[in-house]
Amino acid sequence: YGISNISLTNETLSPVFSSDVTSYIVNTDTLATSFEVTMSDKDYGTYKIFDSDNNEVGNNITFNKGENKDVTYVVRGYAEDKNVYKDYTITIHRISH
């Protein structure tokens, strides 16, 4: 039951992805301006990504360069009938150097 993998372009999830773990952190530089989220389907027909205001944002997540704040997204995997879903939370932690 769950997603088989979530990956981000040029970034690493912490802890390492496991379908049983639903909360992750990504530490990234404040110079980063975007990344792409990819999910591998295990038990779900599709997935969507939502921002902290529950707006669907698509796979390409963008930031303002230099912004130094945590941002949270939810990757929601939907069963084929769309009645069953599982959420995985990803918090982006921006680190200034």
All heavy atoms as an XYZ file, in Angstrom:
773
protein
N       0.845     -1.187      0.000
C       0.000      0.000      0.000
C       0.877      1.232      0.000
O       1.623      1.467      0.937
C      -0.905     -0.012      1.243
C      -1.757      1.198      1.406
C      -2.886      1.364      0.632
C      -1.431      2.159      2.331
C      -3.677      2.468      0.783
C      -2.223      3.277      2.489
C      -3.349      3.432      1.712
O      -4.136      4.528      1.864
N       0.827      2.036     -1.031
C       1.582      3.277     -1.050
C       2.348      3.511     -2.328
O       2.313      2.735     -3.254
N       3.062      4.596     -2.334
C       3.908      5.006     -3.449
C       5.228      4.248     -3.343
O       5.736      4.029     -2.256
C       4.125      6.534     -3.366
C       2.791      7.252     -3.579
C       5.165      6.996     -4.348
C       2.844      8.737     -3.271
N       5.796      3.864     -4.476
C       7.049      3.109     -4.427
C       8.282      4.012     -4.379
O       9.332      3.586     -3.921
C       7.152      2.138     -5.598
O       7.076      2.827     -6.819
N       8.155      5.268     -4.844
C       9.302      6.169     -4.777
C       8.864      7.607     -5.048
O       7.981      7.849     -5.853
C      10.375      5.788     -5.788
C      11.659      6.556     -5.570
O      12.075      6.781     -4.446
N      12.293      6.971     -6.652
N       9.502      8.538     -4.360
C       9.379      9.965     -4.660
C      10.805     10.472     -4.820
O      11.655     10.207     -3.981
C       8.691     10.753     -3.530
C       7.243     10.295     -3.354
C       8.738     12.256     -3.824
C       6.546     10.935     -2.167
N      11.061     11.180     -5.905
C      12.394     11.740     -6.092
C      12.276     13.186     -6.529
O      11.269     13.606     -7.081
C      13.190     10.931     -7.116
O      12.540     10.957     -8.369
N      13.320     13.945     -6.240
C      13.387     15.353     -6.593
C      14.651     15.581     -7.408
O      15.706     15.054     -7.070
C      13.453     16.223     -5.336
C      12.170     16.370     -4.544
C      11.868     15.134     -3.763
C      12.271     17.553     -3.642
N      14.537     16.373     -8.465
C      15.674     16.687     -9.310
C      16.757     17.378     -8.483
O      16.509     18.395     -7.849
C      15.239     17.611    -10.458
O      14.149     17.016    -11.137
C      16.385     17.872    -11.425
N      17.953     16.813     -8.464
C      19.136     17.386     -7.804
C      18.995     17.582     -6.298
O      19.738     18.367     -5.716
C      19.528     18.721     -8.449
C      19.859     18.569     -9.912
O      20.477     17.593    -10.308
N      19.435     19.511    -10.717
N      18.044     16.916     -5.661
C      17.856     17.044     -4.217
C      17.675     15.656     -3.607
O      17.354     14.701     -4.300
C      16.654     17.927     -3.883
C      16.737     19.334     -4.415
C      17.852     20.166     -3.819
O      18.392     19.808     -2.756
O      18.200     21.201     -4.422
N      17.849     15.556     -2.286
C      17.757     14.283     -1.589
C      16.737     14.377     -0.464
O      16.765     15.313      0.326
C      19.128     13.904     -0.987
O      20.093     13.890     -2.049
C      19.083     12.551     -0.325
N      15.850     13.387     -0.411
C      14.883     13.312      0.685
C      15.565     12.777      1.935
O      16.428     11.910      1.866
C      13.743     12.354      0.340
C      12.781     12.749     -0.754
C      11.798     11.610     -1.014
C      12.028     14.007     -0.387
N      15.128     13.278      3.087
C      15.610     12.757      4.358
C      14.393     12.517      5.240
O      13.597     13.439      5.446
C      16.544     13.764      5.023
O      16.978     13.269      6.265
N      14.203     11.296      5.722
C      15.027     10.116      5.504
C      14.894      9.609      4.066
O      14.100     10.138      3.298
C      14.444      9.103      6.494
C      13.016      9.486      6.642
C      13.004     10.992      6.521
N      15.647      8.575      3.734
C      15.545      7.932      2.423
C      14.112      7.439      2.258
O      13.490      6.973      3.214
C      16.554      6.764      2.314
C      16.343      5.978      1.040
C      17.974      7.294      2.399
N      13.581      7.522      1.053
C      12.175      7.202      0.839
C      11.835      5.757      1.205
O      12.530      4.820      0.860
C      11.749      7.449     -0.610
C      10.272      7.210     -0.789
C       9.367      8.194     -0.443
C       9.803      5.993     -1.242
C       8.003      7.970     -0.557
C       8.448      5.756     -1.360
C       7.549      6.745     -1.017
N      10.722      5.632      1.901
C      10.097      4.344      2.204
C       8.599      4.582      2.135
O       8.107      5.596      2.663
C      10.484      3.867      3.601
O       9.641      2.790      3.998
N       7.840      3.690      1.514
C       6.402      3.911      1.363
C       5.671      3.974      2.699
O       4.564      4.495      2.792
C       5.778      2.852      0.461
O       5.921      1.574      1.030
N       6.300      3.467      3.763
C       5.685      3.507      5.086
C       5.908      4.834      5.808
O       5.218      5.138      6.781
C       6.233      2.383      5.966
C       5.890      1.012      5.413
O       4.814      0.864      4.804
O       6.708      0.099      5.577
N       6.880      5.627      5.353
C       7.194      6.920      5.969
C       6.479      7.999      5.161
O       6.606      8.046      3.947
C       8.717      7.170      5.987
C       9.042      8.539      6.549
C       9.421      6.073      6.768
N       5.746      8.883      5.842
C       4.949      9.873      5.116
C       5.431     11.318      5.284
O       4.823     12.228      4.753
C       3.467      9.795      5.541
O       3.381     10.015      6.944
C       2.870      8.439      5.169
N       6.540     11.533      5.996
C       7.031     12.890      6.209
C       8.526     12.970      5.903
O       9.312     12.182      6.437
C       6.759     13.317      7.654
O       7.112     14.651      7.841
N       8.900     13.942      5.067
C      10.289     14.080      4.608
C      10.741     15.530      4.669
O       9.931     16.452      4.610
C      10.420     13.585      3.158
C      10.088     12.130      3.041
C       8.800     11.716      2.784
C      11.062     11.165      3.236
C       8.484     10.376      2.708
C      10.763      9.822      3.166
C       9.468      9.435      2.908
O       9.151      8.109      2.845
N      12.056     15.700      4.743
C      12.678     17.022      4.685
C      13.683     17.023      3.538
O      14.378     16.031      3.310
C      13.394     17.362      6.008
C      12.372     17.523      7.124
C      14.228     18.637      5.870
C      12.973     17.775      8.485
N      13.754     18.146      2.836
C      14.768     18.372      1.812
C      15.510     19.631      2.209
O      14.905     20.692      2.383
C      14.144     18.554      0.418
C      15.207     18.930     -0.598
C      13.403     17.305     -0.006
N      16.819     19.525      2.413
C      17.655     20.690      2.699
C      18.241     21.180      1.393
O      18.892     20.420      0.682
C      18.774     20.326      3.679
C      18.229     20.019      5.049
O      17.450     20.774      5.605
N      18.625     18.885      5.598
N      17.987     22.442      1.069
C      18.490     22.979     -0.184
C      19.015     24.400      0.020
O      18.628     25.084      0.963
C      17.401     22.951     -1.285
O      17.991     23.287     -2.532
C      16.273     23.908     -0.987
N      19.878     24.819     -0.838
C      20.495     26.136     -0.789
C      19.482     27.215     -1.167
O      18.586     26.973     -1.977
C      21.654     26.145     -1.797
C      22.567     27.312     -1.606
O      22.140     28.443     -1.909
O      23.695     27.101     -1.163
N      19.617     28.404     -0.619
C      18.723     29.511     -0.968
C      18.916     29.977     -2.407
O      18.086     30.699     -2.941
C      18.903     30.716     -0.022
O      20.263     31.111     -0.028
C      18.442     30.400      1.374
N      20.009     29.548     -3.051
C      20.220     29.889     -4.454
C      19.386     29.013     -5.386
O      19.173     29.357     -6.541
C      21.705     29.776     -4.814
C      22.638     30.724     -4.061
C      24.088     30.459     -4.461
C      22.260     32.172     -4.306
N      18.911     27.872     -4.891
C      18.067     26.999     -5.701
C      16.753     27.717     -5.997
O      16.204     28.411     -5.144
C      17.800     25.696     -4.965
N      16.257     27.572     -7.221
C      15.016     28.247     -7.593
C      13.910     27.288     -8.005
O      12.767     27.708     -8.167
C      15.254     29.242     -8.743
O      15.828     28.546     -9.850
C      16.157     30.379     -8.293
N      14.225     25.992     -8.195
C      13.172     25.057     -8.583
C      13.673     23.621     -8.476
O      14.868     23.370     -8.389
C      12.705     25.320    -10.011
O      13.735     25.004    -10.926
N      12.734     22.711     -8.473
C      13.030     21.298     -8.628
C      11.796     20.601     -9.160
O      10.693     21.136     -9.117
C      13.519     20.644     -7.333
C      12.530     20.687     -6.199
C      11.526     19.742     -6.099
C      12.627     21.659     -5.229
C      10.622     19.778     -5.059
C      11.718     21.707     -4.185
C      10.711     20.767     -4.094
N      11.993     19.418     -9.714
C      10.893     18.633    -10.248
C      10.674     17.423     -9.350
O      11.618     16.740     -8.981
C      11.186     18.175    -11.670
C      10.054     17.392    -12.284
C      10.313     17.006    -13.731
O      11.371     17.377    -14.272
O       9.465     16.325    -14.296
N       9.420     17.172     -8.996
C       9.063     16.025     -8.169
C       8.562     14.907     -9.073
O       7.741     15.140     -9.956
C       7.955     16.390     -7.159
C       7.559     15.186     -6.326
C       8.398     17.541     -6.266
N       9.076     13.698     -8.858
C       8.637     12.532     -9.610
C       8.229     11.445     -8.637
O       8.922     11.199     -7.651
C       9.775     12.004    -10.511
O      10.245     13.069    -11.329
C       9.301     10.864    -11.372
N       7.099     10.811     -8.906
C       6.617      9.731     -8.065
C       6.494      8.471     -8.901
O       6.021      8.521    -10.030
C       5.238     10.079     -7.489
C       4.697      9.008     -6.588
S       2.971      9.274     -6.192
C       2.191      8.369     -7.512
N       6.944      7.346     -8.334
C       6.736      6.057     -8.977
C       5.511      5.427     -8.345
O       5.374      5.392     -7.124
C       7.947      5.148     -8.790
O       9.074      5.722     -9.390
N       4.621      4.927     -9.175
C       3.349      4.391     -8.736
C       3.481      2.938     -8.295
O       4.011      2.121     -9.014
C       2.361      4.499     -9.894
C       0.970      4.075     -9.530
O       0.694      3.886     -8.344
O       0.164      3.944    -10.453
N       2.998      2.658     -7.100
C       2.972      1.296     -6.594
C       1.537      0.791     -6.541
O       1.206     -0.219     -7.127
C       3.624      1.233     -5.218
C       3.693     -0.145     -4.609
C       4.427     -0.090     -3.291
C       4.450     -1.435     -2.606
N       5.075     -1.353     -1.291
N       0.682      1.503     -5.828
C      -0.711      1.099     -5.662
C      -1.687      2.154     -6.162
O      -2.880      2.034     -5.945
C      -1.015      0.837     -4.176
C      -0.256     -0.352     -3.639
O      -0.073     -1.313     -4.403
O       0.157     -0.314     -2.474
N      -1.179      3.203     -6.804
C      -2.043      4.313     -7.166
C      -2.059      4.555     -8.664
O      -1.096      4.287     -9.366
C      -1.591      5.589     -6.447
C      -1.788      5.470     -4.963
C      -0.736      5.113     -4.140
C      -3.035      5.655     -4.406
C      -0.928      4.964     -2.774
C      -3.238      5.503     -3.052
C      -2.181      5.165     -2.244
O      -2.375      5.009     -0.913
N      -3.187      5.084     -9.148
C      -3.328      5.374    -10.566
C      -2.720      6.697    -10.966
O      -2.282      6.871    -12.086
N      -2.661      7.652    -10.033
C      -2.134      8.973    -10.354
C      -1.708      9.679     -9.067
O      -1.960      9.188     -7.975
C      -3.196      9.822    -11.103
O      -2.599     11.021    -11.569
C      -4.384     10.132    -10.211
N      -1.068     10.815     -9.223
C      -0.710     11.616     -8.059
C      -0.793     13.099     -8.395
O      -0.778     13.487     -9.558
C       0.684     11.273     -7.533
C       1.834     11.720     -8.406
C       2.519     12.876     -8.123
C       2.241     10.974     -9.504
C       3.574     13.300     -8.905
C       3.295     11.386    -10.293
C       3.957     12.547     -9.990
O       4.999     12.962    -10.763
N      -0.940     13.906     -7.345
C      -0.951     15.365     -7.483
C      -0.109     15.946     -6.366
O       0.065     15.324     -5.320
C      -2.375     15.908     -7.389
C      -3.255     15.476     -8.546
C      -4.644     16.061     -8.432
C      -5.496     15.616     -9.606
N      -6.848     16.186     -9.542
N       0.387     17.168     -6.596
C       1.193     17.854     -5.593
C       0.473     19.142     -5.205
O       0.009     19.889     -6.075
C       2.601     18.163     -6.127
C       3.282     16.852     -6.546
C       3.428     18.895     -5.081
C       4.566     17.041     -7.289
N       0.374     19.379     -3.891
C      -0.323     20.540     -3.365
C       0.610     21.370     -2.499
O       1.459     20.828     -1.797
C      -1.519     20.097     -2.505
C      -2.535     19.311     -3.276
C      -2.459     17.935     -3.351
C      -3.569     19.957     -3.937
C      -3.393     17.197     -4.069
C      -4.510     19.233     -4.658
C      -4.426     17.850     -4.723
N       0.422     22.691     -2.527
C       1.196     23.570     -1.650
C       0.519     23.645     -0.279
O      -0.495     22.983     -0.035
C       1.408     24.950     -2.275
C       0.124     25.746     -2.459
O      -0.934     25.388     -1.885
O       0.173     26.755     -3.194
N       1.056     24.471      0.611
C       0.535     24.556      1.976
C      -0.869     25.156      2.045
O      -1.558     25.020      3.055
C       1.497     25.347      2.864
O       1.667     26.642      2.337
N      -1.324     25.814      0.962
C      -2.683     26.354      0.906
C      -3.641     25.400      0.192
O      -4.762     25.776     -0.153
C      -2.693     27.710      0.193
C      -1.949     28.768      0.975
O      -2.021     28.756      2.222
O      -1.275     29.598      0.335
N      -3.180     24.173     -0.059
C      -3.955     23.120     -0.719
C      -4.256     23.432     -2.186
O      -5.229     22.956     -2.747
C      -5.245     22.810      0.051
C      -5.700     21.386     -0.200
O      -4.886     20.485     -0.388
N      -7.002     21.178     -0.200
N      -3.394     24.241     -2.828
C      -3.502     24.503     -4.263
C      -2.663     23.486     -5.010
O      -1.515     23.243     -4.651
C      -2.986     25.905     -4.598
C      -3.804     26.980     -3.944
O      -5.014     26.980     -4.025
N      -3.136     27.906     -3.267
N      -3.216     22.907     -6.065
C      -2.439     21.979     -6.875
C      -1.355     22.760     -7.611
O      -1.628     23.804     -8.203
C      -3.345     21.271     -7.881
C      -2.637     20.181     -8.637
C      -3.558     19.423     -9.574
O      -4.790     19.572     -9.479
O      -3.027     18.688    -10.414
N      -0.103     22.256     -7.559
C       1.008     23.025     -8.120
C       1.710     22.352     -9.291
O       2.564     22.959     -9.910
C       2.050     23.376     -7.027
C       1.432     24.285     -5.988
C       2.629     22.131     -6.394
N       1.414     21.111     -9.604
C       2.105     20.436    -10.690
C       3.440     19.885    -10.221
O       3.793     19.972     -9.046
N       4.205     19.322    -11.146
C       5.463     18.648    -10.795
C       6.640     19.582    -10.628
O       7.614     19.231     -9.981
C       5.828     17.624    -11.865
C       4.875     16.462    -11.871
O       3.831     16.509    -11.234
N       5.212     15.439    -12.603
N       6.608     20.749    -11.265
C       7.717     21.687    -11.182
C       7.437     22.724    -10.103
O       6.542     23.546    -10.242
C       7.948     22.378    -12.533
C       8.446     21.401    -13.557
O       9.394     20.665    -13.310
N       7.805     21.371    -14.707
N       8.222     22.661     -9.039
C       8.044     23.564     -7.911
C       9.099     24.660     -8.019
O      10.275     24.374     -8.219
C       8.194     22.785     -6.603
C       7.232     21.626     -6.632
C       8.088     23.702     -5.416
C       6.484     21.266     -5.474
N       8.665     25.915     -7.910
C       9.600     27.029     -8.038
C       9.639     27.852     -6.754
O       8.679     27.898     -5.998
C       9.221     27.939     -9.218
O       7.914     28.447     -9.006
C       9.278     27.186    -10.532
N      10.784     28.499     -6.529
C      11.001     29.349     -5.355
C      11.517     30.690     -5.813
O      12.025     30.829     -6.906
C      12.091     28.775     -4.440
C      11.934     27.351     -4.088
C      12.712     26.395     -4.690
C      11.014     26.959     -3.134
C      12.577     25.074     -4.353
C      10.883     25.641     -2.790
C      11.668     24.687     -3.397
N      11.455     31.647     -4.919
C      12.142     32.920     -5.137
C      13.577     32.750     -4.661
O      13.814     32.283     -3.550
C      11.466     34.056     -4.370
C      10.097     34.368     -4.912
O       9.859     34.260     -6.106
N       9.186     34.738     -4.033
N      14.525     33.107     -5.497
C      15.934     33.009     -5.152
C      16.213     33.803     -3.882
O      15.753     34.942     -3.741
C      16.790     33.534     -6.306
C      18.264     33.333     -6.125
C      19.001     33.803     -7.361
C      20.472     33.636     -7.220
N      21.188     34.056     -8.422
N      16.925     33.175     -2.951
C      17.312     33.848     -1.724
C      16.292     33.769     -0.609
O      16.576     34.126      0.519
N      15.086     33.314     -0.913
C      14.062     33.171      0.130
C      14.543     32.158      1.149
O      14.951     31.060      0.814
C      12.769     32.676     -0.532
C      11.524     33.250      0.044
C      10.321     32.827     -0.787
O      10.167     31.638     -1.075
O       9.535     33.717     -1.143
N      14.503     32.513      2.422
C      15.049     31.636      3.457
C      13.939     31.241      4.428
O      13.861     31.720      5.537
C      16.192     32.341      4.190
C      16.965     31.390      5.069
O      16.858     30.182      4.930
N      17.732     31.930      5.990
N      13.053     30.374      3.962
C      11.979     29.897      4.825
C      11.613     28.471      4.433
O      11.881     28.030      3.319
C      10.755     30.804      4.735
C      10.086     30.808      3.380
C       8.863     31.700      3.382
C       8.145     31.640      2.041
N       6.927     32.420      2.035
N      11.004     27.753      5.370
C      10.556     26.398      5.087
C       9.242     26.460      4.320
O       8.378     27.287      4.597
C      10.344     25.619      6.383
C      11.653     25.292      7.078
O      12.727     25.566      6.503
O      11.599     24.755      8.188
N       9.108     25.578      3.339
C       7.898     25.471      2.536
C       7.490     24.007      2.520
O       8.339     23.128      2.342
C       8.146     25.967      1.095
C       6.872     25.920      0.279
C       8.730     27.360      1.084
N       6.204     23.743      2.715
C       5.731     22.359      2.766
C       4.817     22.059      1.586
O       3.974     22.874      1.209
C       4.972     22.114      4.086
O       5.866     22.358      5.173
C       4.473     20.677      4.179
N       5.000     20.867      1.010
C       4.176     20.368     -0.086
C       3.660     18.992      0.275
O       4.291     18.263      1.045
C       4.991     20.278     -1.385
C       5.424     21.631     -1.881
C       6.646     22.160     -1.496
C       4.608     22.384     -2.701
C       7.044     23.418     -1.924
C       4.993     23.642     -3.139
C       6.212     24.147     -2.740
O       6.597     25.391     -3.160
N       2.527     18.631     -0.302
C       1.958     17.299     -0.097
C       1.895     16.595     -1.440
O       1.344     17.133     -2.407
C       0.543     17.379      0.519
C      -0.110     15.997      0.560
C       0.593     17.991      1.901
N       2.489     15.400     -1.510
C       2.353     14.542     -2.677
C       1.241     13.557     -2.332
O       1.353     12.805     -1.360
C       3.662     13.789     -2.992
C       3.466     12.863     -4.186
C       4.793     14.780     -3.256
N       0.162     13.595     -3.092
C      -1.006     12.755     -2.812
C      -1.155     11.721     -3.925
O      -1.378     12.068     -5.076
C      -2.263     13.614     -2.703
C      -3.535     12.825     -2.427
C      -4.681     13.750     -2.089
N      -4.392     14.388     -0.811
C      -4.975     15.508     -0.389
N      -5.872     16.117     -1.127
N      -4.654     16.019      0.789
N      -1.027     10.448     -3.553
C      -1.231      9.358     -4.498
C      -2.682      8.903     -4.431
O      -3.193      8.614     -3.354
N      -3.350      8.858     -5.592
C      -4.754      8.459     -5.662
C      -4.884      7.066     -6.254
O      -4.213      6.742     -7.239
C      -5.537      9.406     -6.586
C      -5.725     10.788     -6.045
C      -4.832     11.803     -6.369
C      -6.806     11.086     -5.233
C      -5.013     13.082     -5.889
C      -6.991     12.376     -4.748
C      -6.093     13.366     -5.083
O      -6.268     14.639     -4.604
N      -5.788      6.261     -5.671
C      -6.137      4.973     -6.268
C      -6.857      5.246     -7.587
O      -7.306      6.368     -7.846
C      -7.037      4.191     -5.325
N      -6.971      4.233     -8.421
C      -7.588      4.429     -9.734
C      -8.999      4.981     -9.648
O      -9.423      5.747    -10.499
C      -7.553      3.131    -10.525
C      -6.149      2.778    -10.967
C      -6.095      1.537    -11.825
O      -7.109      1.198    -12.456
O      -5.026      0.913    -11.852
N      -9.753      4.636     -8.595
C     -11.126      5.139     -8.460
C     -11.180      6.527     -7.818
O     -12.252      7.099     -7.663
C     -11.994      4.165     -7.676
C     -11.552      4.009     -6.221
O     -10.614      4.710     -5.778
O     -12.151      3.180     -5.528
N     -10.041      7.084     -7.425
C      -9.900      8.419     -6.818
C     -10.532      8.529     -5.421
O     -10.546      9.590     -4.835
C     -10.494      9.514     -7.714
C      -9.927      9.571     -9.102
C      -8.604     10.263     -9.132
C      -8.231     10.616    -10.531
N      -7.179      9.872    -11.097
N     -11.082      7.451     -4.881
C     -11.701      7.480     -3.560
C     -10.711      7.189     -2.442
O     -10.976      7.473     -1.283
C     -12.867      6.495     -3.484
C     -14.027      6.935     -4.351
O     -14.338      8.116     -4.420
N     -14.652      5.987     -5.029
N      -9.587      6.586     -2.776
C      -8.576      6.233     -1.788
C      -7.302      6.990     -2.144
O      -6.918      7.045     -3.305
C      -8.304      4.705     -1.794
C      -7.186      4.359     -0.835
C      -9.574      3.941     -1.465
N      -6.672      7.587     -1.135
C      -5.404      8.282     -1.391
C      -4.521      8.204     -0.154
O      -4.975      7.902      0.942
C      -5.624      9.740     -1.814
C      -6.268     10.616     -0.761
C      -5.496     11.259      0.203
C      -7.643     10.796     -0.742
C      -6.076     12.064      1.166
C      -8.234     11.611      0.220
C      -7.445     12.232      1.161
O      -8.029     13.029      2.104
N      -3.244      8.461     -0.375
C      -2.277      8.517      0.715
C      -1.409      9.744      0.496
O      -0.946      9.993     -0.612
C      -1.418      7.253      0.755
C      -0.500      7.182      1.958
C       0.143      5.811      2.078
C       0.988      5.696      3.326
N       1.580      4.359      3.427
N      -1.187     10.520      1.571
C      -0.398     11.742      1.496
C       1.015     11.539      2.016
O       1.218     10.855      3.021
C      -1.046     12.847      2.333
C      -2.299     13.416      1.703
O      -2.543     13.142      0.512
O      -3.023     14.141      2.402
N       1.966     12.155      1.317
C       3.367     12.206      1.735
C       3.744     13.682      1.806
O       3.579     14.416      0.834
C       4.256     11.484      0.727
C       3.964     10.013      0.640
C       2.956      9.527     -0.175
C       4.701      9.102      1.386
C       2.684      8.177     -0.252
C       4.440      7.739      1.320
C       3.425      7.295      0.499
O       3.155      5.952      0.428
N       4.232     14.129      2.947
C       4.579     15.534      3.159
C       6.070     15.741      2.932
O       6.893     14.989      3.456
C       4.210     15.957      4.595
O       2.820     15.732      4.794
C       4.529     17.414      4.827
N       6.400     16.773      2.156
C       7.785     17.140      1.905
C       7.972     18.584      2.352
O       7.317     19.489      1.842
C       8.159     17.015      0.423
C       7.952     15.578     -0.068
C       9.592     17.473      0.179
C       8.121     15.415     -1.564
N       8.856     18.795      3.319
C       9.180     20.146      3.782
C      10.511     20.545      3.181
O      11.522     19.843      3.358
C       9.237     20.211      5.320
O       7.945     19.856      5.819
C       9.586     21.617      5.786
N      10.505     21.649      2.459
C      11.734     22.175      1.852
C      12.342     23.149      2.844
O      11.725     24.159      3.184
C      11.426     22.899      0.522
C      10.565     22.036     -0.402
C      12.723     23.345     -0.147
C      11.173     20.718     -0.770
N      13.536     22.852      3.299
C      14.254     23.722      4.253
C      15.369     24.423      3.497
O      16.299     23.791      3.011
C      14.816     22.886      5.405
C      15.566     23.686      6.403
N      14.956     24.590      7.245
C      16.896     23.749      6.685
C      15.882     25.157      8.001
N      17.056     24.678      7.680
N      15.252     25.737      3.386
C      16.225     26.545      2.645
C      17.367     26.940      3.579
O      17.148     27.493      4.643
C      15.560     27.798      2.094
C      14.282     27.565      1.296
C      14.480     26.928     -0.056
N      15.330     27.624     -0.961
C      14.955     28.622     -1.745
N      13.734     29.068     -1.726
N      15.823     29.190     -2.545
N      18.588     26.652      3.161
C      19.765     26.927      3.979
C      20.591     28.007      3.279
O      20.986     27.852      2.134
C      20.623     25.659      4.148
C      19.795     24.555      4.801
C      21.871     25.953      4.949
C      20.461     23.202      4.739
N      20.858     29.098      3.984
C      21.699     30.145      3.391
C      23.159     29.871      3.739
O      23.469     29.333      4.795
C      21.281     31.526      3.885
O      21.348     31.587      5.288
N      24.045     30.228      2.814
C      25.480     30.003      3.008
C      26.211     31.313      3.102
O      25.934     32.268      2.527
C      26.055     29.182      1.860
C      25.515     27.803      1.821
N      26.019     26.793      2.612
C      24.498     27.250      1.124
C      25.345     25.680      2.367
N      24.410     25.946      1.476
